Amino acid sequence: MSKKIQKIAKNKEKVLVLDDKDRKILSALSGNSRMSIADIERKTGMKRDSIAYRLEKMESNGAVNFSLSINYKKTGFESLSLVFITLQNFNEEREKQLEDYLEKNPCVSYHAVLSGKSDFMIKVVNKSQEEFNIFIRELRAKFSGIIRDIEISSIAEEHKHERI
């Protein structure tokens, strides 16, 4: 069994069943993840201890995490792109090298392994189109033997919708 399949099987064991109270908490936080427990209490009508316990359970299980959302355009990054990569003639080692490269590259703010037409989706953030072009050329050069196709879409606007 490949390491990826083992990882997927291991993650399936960690499924946390959410009830209506958990969903109420998550719904309140989806509008403002910095909301205090007191504010969640007011919004949901639940007791503080119950909210704190449920949040801790969801966090320790890995069902939720709290992260920073950056408006890249307002911080001087002009080039936001989604890059879809289709692989060919690859093995587990080369795929791991690609994932390590994406994880360590400062231009990559997010990447996902896909099933379907493309194998990877990458969100790339650059100060300029020239920087983006350099990133793409470097990616193609480093992984020319396994990249069959690259499809690029520029992000015109972003809208985040986290819902339960």
C-alpha positions in Angstrom: 0.0 0.0 0.0 1.5 3.4 -1.0 2.2 6.0 1.7 -0.5 8.3 0.3 -3.1 5.6 0.6 -1.9 4.8 4.2 -2.1 8.5 5.1 -5.7 8.7 3.7 -6.7 5.5 5.6 -5.1 6.9 8.8 -7.0 10.2 8.5 -10.3 8.4 8.0 -9.9 7.0 11.6 -9.9 10.5 13.0 -13.5 11.4 11.9 -15.3 13.6 14.4 -19.1 13.4 14.3 -20.5 16.9 14.7 -23.8 17.5 16.4 -26.1 20.5 16.3 -24.3 22.3 19.1 -20.9 21.9 17.4 -22.5 23.2 14.1 -23.8 26.2 16.0 -20.4 27.0 17.4 -18.8 26.6 13.9 -21.5 28.7 12.3 -20.8 31.5 14.8 -17.0 31.3 14.2 -17.4 31.2 10.4 -18.4 34.8 10.4 -15.5 35.8 12.8 -13.0 33.2 13.8 -11.6 35.6 16.5 -14.9 35.7 18.3 -14.6 35.2 22.1 -16.2 32.4 23.9 -18.5 35.0 25.6 -19.6 36.3 22.2 -20.2 32.7 21.0 -22.2 32.2 24.2 -24.4 35.2 23.4 -24.9 34.1 19.8 -25.7 30.5 20.5 -27.2 30.5 23.9 -24.8 27.7 25.0 -22.8 27.7 28.2 -19.1 28.8 28.2 -17.8 25.6 29.6 -19.6 23.6 27.0 -18.3 25.8 24.2 -14.7 25.7 25.5 -14.9 21.9 25.8 -16.3 21.4 22.3 -13.8 23.8 20.7 -10.9 22.0 22.4 -12.3 18.6 21.3 -12.6 19.9 17.7 -9.1 21.4 17.7 -7.4 18.4 19.3 -9.0 16.1 16.8 -7.9 18.3 13.9 -11.4 19.0 12.8 -10.9 22.7 13.1 -7.9 25.0 13.1 -7.6 28.7 13.2 -5.5 30.4 10.6 -4.7 33.8 9.2 -6.4 35.0 6.0 -4.4 37.6 4.1 -5.6 40.0 1.5 -2.6 39.7 -0.8 -3.7 42.6 -3.1 -3.7 45.0 -0.2 -0.2 43.9 0.9 1.5 44.6 -2.5 1.1 41.3 -4.2 -0.2 42.0 -7.7 -0.1 38.5 -9.2 -2.5 35.9 -7.8 -2.8 32.7 -9.8 -4.2 29.2 -9.6 -1.9 26.7 -11.4 -3.2 23.2 -12.2 -0.6 20.6 -12.9 -1.1 17.3 -14.7 1.6 14.7 -14.2 3.0 12.0 -16.4 5.7 9.3 -15.9 6.0 10.0 -12.2 6.8 7.8 -9.2 6.3 8.3 -5.5 9.8 9.8 -5.1 9.4 12.4 -7.8 5.9 13.3 -6.6 7.3 13.7 -3.0 10.0 16.0 -4.5 7.4 18.1 -6.2 5.3 18.3 -3.0 8.4 19.3 -0.9 9.3 22.0 -3.5 5.8 23.4 -3.4 5.7 23.4 0.4 9.1 25.2 0.7 8.6 27.7 -2.1 7.7 31.2 -0.7 5.5 31.9 -3.8 3.2 29.0 -3.1 0.5 30.0 -0.5 -1.5 26.8 -0.9 -1.4 23.5 -2.7 -3.7 20.5 -2.9 -3.4 17.0 -4.4 -6.4 16.5 -6.7 -8.3 13.6 -8.3 -9.6 14.3 -11.8 -8.1 16.0 -14.8 -5.3 17.7 -12.8 -3.1 16.2 -10.2 -2.2 19.3 -8.2 -3.7 22.8 -7.7 -1.4 25.5 -6.5 -2.2 29.1 -5.4 0.8 31.3 -6.4 1.3 34.8 -5.0 3.8 37.1 -6.5 4.7 40.8 -6.4 4.7 41.0 -10.2 3.8 39.1 -13.3 7.6 38.8 -14.0 8.1 37.0 -10.7 5.3 34.6 -11.6 6.8 33.9 -15.0 10.1 33.0 -13.3 8.3 30.7 -10.9 6.6 28.9 -13.8 9.9 28.5 -15.7 11.7 27.2 -12.7 8.8 24.7 -12.0 8.9 23.4 -15.5 12.7 23.1 -15.5 12.9 21.3 -12.2 10.1 18.9 -13.0 10.1 18.7 -16.8 10.2 14.9 -16.8 6.9 14.5 -14.9 4.9 17.6 -15.8 2.7 16.9 -18.8 0.5 20.0 -18.7 0.2 23.3 -16.7 -3.0 25.3 -16.8 -3.0 28.8 -15.3 -5.9 31.0 -14.2 -5.4 34.5 -12.8 -7.4 35.2 -9.7 -9.5 38.4 -10.3 -11.3 38.4 -7.0 -11.4 36.1 -4.0 -14.4 35.3 -1.8 -14.1 33.0 1.2 -17.1 30.9 2.2 -16.5 28.5 5.1 -19.8 26.9 6.0 -21.1 23.9 7.8 
